[in-house]
Amino acid sequence: MLKKQLMPSAVSLFSLPGLTSFPRILENIGTALQSKRGGGFDADWQEVENAVSFISSDQPIIFDIGGNVGNWSHRIFERLTTMGSSAKIFIFEPQPQCWPVINAMKLENCELIRQAVGDTEGAMDLYQGENSEVASAYNRSDFAGVTDIIKVDVTTIDAFRARNKLDFIDYIKMDIEGHELKAVLGAIDSLKTGKIGAISFEFGPANVNSRTFFIDFFVFFNNLGMDLYRMGHDGVPILITTYDRGAEYFSGVANYIASFSRPAKWREP
């Protein structure tokens, strides 16, 4: 709560003459500063502010994949409402313990999809710990202990879009603990036919367990003609013009966005 209250003041402070370059200096120190688990300020605020630059429709379709208890969906809906947009949000969350929390929030114009997302439809094991935020398709070694393994239903972005006759998905947010590349592979038809505007994904410790590297995402999206951006601390996306091995950082979580078109706000490194 304190971080949320201080953020507007910090943004105003760093807008003063002589201080405008300070946030960029911090960004250039490394992606570790963006880590949710590394003491960075209001990560949800960062993700929402970066996301809205990629959403231009006044009635956008949004996928929240790995919605957990619905906090991100709630905040993006509220933010878009202030901009005059009326979003339709699909929250994909396979963990049964999260469903009552989402339902109790009574999120307007949001639909809960009780499935995981991957590259093929079917079922998979989901490894759960005490913290529902780090549930994963992989038996992760970077958090303390698996408390349960459950079988969950899996859909793909392509299959879900086709079944629900969605012409266009404006923005897809993914927070699925290392399973992100599998999820985008399950959206290949939609991506190739221009049915998706932008996709965000996390990169960090969970990618050790899924054996995926940042270069895998960089090559995949660039081959489709999409630009990659790193989410900026100040809410402004940072264009990634070339691949850098420094992005292969597994001790913290950084957030990225792949998009076919330039966002309303962005900057170069």
N, C-alpha and C positions, 0 to 999 in steps of 0.2 A: 504493500500500500504506500509506504514511504517513497519507494522508487517511482511509482506512478505519479505521486504528487510533485516530486522534484523534476520530472522529465520536462514539462513545459518551461520551467525556469532555466534549466540547463540549456535547452535549445535557444532560448532568448539570450542567455549569457554569451554563448558561442557565436551569436550573430553580431556581437559588438565589434567595432573596428579593432584589428589587431589580434582577435581571437578566432576569426573565421576559419583559419587553417588548422586549429587544434584538433577538431574531430577527425579530419583527414589524416593527421599525424597518428592519431590513435588507431585508425583503421589500418594504416600501413605497418603497424607493429606486428600484426598477424591475425589470422582468423580465430586464434584462441580467445581473443577478447570478446568474441560473439557468443561464447559458450554459455548456455543456460545454467550449466552447473559450475561455472567459473566465476560467479559473482557479478556478471553483467547486469545492467539495469533492464527493467521491464521488457522481457523478451517477447511477450505477447503484443505489446505496443509496437515494437519494432516490426514484427511479422505483419501486423495489420497495416501499418503505415506504408510499408514497402509494397504490400499487395495491392492497395487501392490505386496505385499509379498504373497498374496493368489492367484495370477494369474500367471500361468506358461506357458500357451499356447501362441504361437506366433500369433494366430488368435482367440482371445477370444471373446465369446458372453457375453455381459454385459447388464443388465437391470438397468436403472436409474428410480426407482419408486418414484414419487414425484419430478420430475425433475425441477419444477418451471421454471426458465428462461434459463436453460441449462448450468449453470456455472460449476457444478460438472462434467457433461459429457465432456465439453470442456477441463477441466484440466486433467481428467483421460486419455482422448484420447491423449493429448499432452505428458503426462508422459509415457504412454505405447509406443508411437512412438519413444521416446528417447531410449527405451529399445529394439527396433527392432520389436515390436509387431504391428499388424494391427487389431485393435479392431472393432467389429460391435456392436453399442450401440443402444438399444431401449429406448427412453425417454417416460415414461408414465406420462402425465400431463393433468388433466381434466379441468383446468381453461382456458377459452377462451382468457383472457387478456394476458396469457403467450405465447400463440401460435405464434403471430407475432414476439415477441422478439426472440424466439427460431429459427424461420424460417429466420430471418434477420441475425443471426449468421452464417448461412450456414455451420453448423457443418459437417465435412467430415465423411461419413460412419455412420451417425446417423439418425435414423428414429423416427419421432414423432408419438406417439400413444395417441390419444385424449381421453383417458379413465382413470378412477381410477382403483385401484386393491383392491380386497377383497376376501372373502371366498366363494362367490357365484357370478354368473353373473347376470346382471340385471341393476338396477338403484338405486341411493341413493341421498339424500340431501347432499350438500357440503356447510358448513358454511364459509363465507368469511368475513375477516376484511379488513382494509385499507392496510395491509401488506400481499401480496400473499403468503409469506413464511409460514404463520401460518394458512392457510385454512385447515379445518378439517371436518371429518365426524361427529364430535361432537360439540355441542354448548359450546365451551370452555369458562370457567370462569376466565382464567388466562391472558387474554389480552382484551384490551379495545374494547368492542362492536362488534357485528356482523352487518356488513353493507349490507349484501345480503345473500340470500339462493338460490342456483341454483341446478337444477337436473342434474346429470352427469351419463354417462354410466359407468358400472363397468364390468371388466373382472377378470379372475383369472390367476395366473401364470400357472397352469396346462392346462387350456383351451387355453391360448395364445401359449404356447409351442407346444401343440399338433396341433393346426391349422397351425402354421408356420413351422411345421416339424423340430423343433430344437432338435438335439440329446443331446446337453449338454449346460447348462448355467454356464459359469465359475464363474460369480460374480453377485450378486444382491445387489444393494444399495437401502435402503428404508429410506425415510424421509417423513412420511405421518401422522405426528402429532397425535400419539396415536392409529392409525389403523394398526400398524405393525403386531400384532398377528393375526388379521383377514387375512392379506395378506399371512402370512406363512401357515395358515390353508388351504388356497386356493392353496398351493403348495405341499400338503402332498403326492400326488402320485409321483410327480417328486422327492421329497426328499427320499421317501422310495425306489425308483428304481435307486437312484444314478445319477440323471440327473442334479443335481445342485452341484456346488463346494462349494461356500461360500455365506453367506447372512449377510449383515450389517443392523443394525437397531439403531434408537435412543431410549433413555429412559429418561423420565423427566416429566415436568409439564402436558403435554397432556395425560399422562397415568392415571392421576387422573380422567379425564373426561371419558376415555374408561374403567375405573375400571380394569386395568391390572397392575400386579405387576411384578417385575423382576423375582421372583421365577417362574412365569408362563412361561417365556421364558427359564429360566434355565432348568426346568423340561422337557419342550417340546423338546428342542434341545438335551439334554442329553439322553432322551429316544430313539432318533434317532441315537445315537452314534456320535454326533457332539460335538466338543470342543467349548467352549466359550472364547473369548478374549475381553479385553477392549482396545480400541484404545489408544495408548500412545502419549503423547505430542511430543515426538521426532520421531514419525513415526514408532515406533516398537511396535507391538501388545503385550499385556500382558496377559498371560494365566491365566484363572480363574479356579483354581483347585477345589474349594469348594464354596458352596453358602454362602453368607454373607449378613445379613440383612442391612448392611451399604449401599448396592447397591440400596436399596429401597429409592432413593433420588429424590425428586420431585421439588426441588427449582432450579435446573439447568439441563442441557442436557448432558448426557454421551452417547458415541457411542460404540457399541459392534459389534463383528463379530462372527458368528457361522460357523464352517468349519468341513468337514469330514477329512481333512488332515492337517498336520502341515504346517504353512507358511514358506517361505524362511527365514524370520527373526522373532524372537519372544523371549520373556523373561518371566520368572516367576516373581510373585510379589516381 
